[in-house]
């Protein structure tokens, strides 16, 4: 039964990480990194769903090109975000 419940949830929950829109403040570009969790389910009588959007980090790009990382969660794995730096820089260039 437990395995059936886990499989049911896996089929109905979508988790991903997204790069938010870059913001510029006094020449410094801030790029939010967000975790998204979406789920839904239902029965013959009712259905429902929901989602959570959680900011987990900010990538800071200074005018001279220096890039730094600010985790908003204490134990957030830096490697998970630094792999996305090329994608982030491309997004900033295109805005």
C-alpha contacts under 8 A as a table, 3 or more apart, distances in Angstrom:
res1	aa1	res2	aa2	distance
1	X	4	X	5.10
1	X	5	X	6.37
2	X	5	X	5.14
2	X	6	X	6.29
3	X	6	X	5.10
3	X	7	X	6.15
4	X	7	X	5.18
4	X	8	X	6.04
5	X	8	X	5.00
5	X	9	X	6.23
6	X	9	X	5.19
6	X	10	X	6.17
7	X	10	X	5.03
7	X	11	X	6.30
8	X	11	X	5.35
8	X	12	X	6.55
9	X	12	X	5.11
9	X	13	X	5.89
10	X	13	X	5.51
10	X	14	X	7.80
12	X	39	X	5.49
12	X	40	X	5.72
12	X	41	X	6.69
13	X	37	X	7.04
13	X	38	X	5.56
13	X	39	X	4.19
13	X	40	X	6.79
14	X	36	X	7.90
14	X	37	X	5.80
14	X	38	X	5.12
14	X	39	X	6.24
15	X	35	X	7.37
15	X	36	X	5.61
15	X	37	X	4.53
15	X	38	X	6.43
16	X	35	X	6.00
16	X	36	X	5.36
16	X	37	X	6.73
17	X	33	X	7.10
17	X	34	X	5.65
17	X	35	X	4.49
17	X	36	X	5.94
18	X	33	X	5.93
18	X	34	X	5.30
18	X	35	X	6.40
18	X	36	X	7.32
19	X	31	X	7.08
19	X	32	X	6.13
19	X	33	X	4.80
19	X	34	X	6.35
19	X	88	X	7.07
20	X	31	X	6.16
20	X	32	X	5.03
20	X	33	X	5.90
20	X	34	X	6.85
21	X	31	X	6.38
21	X	32	X	7.06
22	X	29	X	6.32
22	X	30	X	5.54
22	X	31	X	4.49
22	X	32	X	7.03
22	X	91	X	7.95
22	X	92	X	6.32
22	X	95	X	7.90
23	X	29	X	5.51
23	X	30	X	5.13
23	X	31	X	6.46
24	X	27	X	5.93
24	X	28	X	5.45
24	X	29	X	4.41
24	X	30	X	6.23
25	X	28	X	5.25
25	X	29	X	6.45
25	X	30	X	7.70
27	X	62	X	7.02
27	X	63	X	5.86
28	X	60	X	7.02
28	X	61	X	5.90
28	X	62	X	4.81
28	X	63	X	5.96
29	X	60	X	5.86
29	X	61	X	5.01
29	X	62	X	6.43
29	X	63	X	7.88
30	X	58	X	6.39
30	X	59	X	5.80
30	X	60	X	4.85
30	X	61	X	6.47
31	X	58	X	5.47
31	X	59	X	5.00
31	X	60	X	6.50
31	X	88	X	7.50
32	X	55	X	6.79
32	X	56	X	7.77
32	X	57	X	6.06
32	X	58	X	4.53
32	X	59	X	6.43
33	X	55	X	5.97
33	X	56	X	5.85
33	X	57	X	5.14
33	X	58	X	5.87
33	X	59	X	7.57
34	X	53	X	6.55
34	X	54	X	5.43
34	X	55	X	4.36
34	X	56	X	5.54
34	X	57	X	7.16
35	X	52	X	7.99
35	X	53	X	5.85
35	X	54	X	5.14
35	X	55	X	6.35
35	X	56	X	6.64
36	X	51	X	7.22
36	X	52	X	5.81
36	X	53	X	4.76
36	X	54	X	6.53
37	X	51	X	5.45
37	X	52	X	5.21
37	X	53	X	6.67
38	X	49	X	7.54
38	X	50	X	5.87
38	X	51	X	4.20
38	X	52	X	6.52
39	X	49	X	5.52
39	X	50	X	5.64
39	X	51	X	6.27
40	X	47	X	7.58
40	X	48	X	5.63
40	X	49	X	3.79
40	X	50	X	6.34
41	X	47	X	5.70
41	X	48	X	5.72
41	X	49	X	6.24
42	X	45	X	7.67
42	X	46	X	5.55
42	X	47	X	3.71
42	X	48	X	6.11
43	X	46	X	5.39
43	X	47	X	6.07
55	X	72	X	7.21
56	X	71	X	6.19
56	X	72	X	5.03
56	X	73	X	5.88
56	X	76	X	7.48
57	X	69	X	7.23
57	X	70	X	5.57
57	X	71	X	4.23
57	X	72	X	4.94
57	X	73	X	7.30
58	X	69	X	6.08
58	X	70	X	5.15
58	X	71	X	6.43
58	X	72	X	7.45
59	X	67	X	7.05
59	X	68	X	5.87
59	X	69	X	4.71
59	X	70	X	6.25
60	X	67	X	5.65
60	X	68	X	5.13
60	X	69	X	6.14
60	X	70	X	7.49
61	X	65	X	6.19
61	X	66	X	5.78
61	X	67	X	4.57
61	X	68	X	6.58
62	X	65	X	5.36
62	X	66	X	5.26
62	X	67	X	6.49
63	X	66	X	7.36
69	X	78	X	7.84
71	X	74	X	6.94
71	X	76	X	6.34
71	X	78	X	7.50
72	X	76	X	7.68
73	X	76	X	5.39
77	X	80	X	5.66
77	X	81	X	7.41
78	X	81	X	5.47
78	X	82	X	6.20
79	X	82	X	5.12
79	X	83	X	6.20
80	X	83	X	5.84
80	X	84	X	7.38
81	X	84	X	5.25
81	X	85	X	6.96
82	X	85	X	5.21
83	X	86	X	7.42
84	X	87	X	5.29
84	X	88	X	6.18
85	X	88	X	4.94
85	X	89	X	6.03
86	X	89	X	5.19
86	X	90	X	6.17
87	X	90	X	5.17
87	X	91	X	6.24
88	X	91	X	5.09
88	X	92	X	6.26
89	X	92	X	5.09
89	X	93	X	6.21
90	X	93	X	5.12
90	X	94	X	6.29
91	X	94	X	5.20
91	X	95	X	6.54
92	X	95	X	5.37
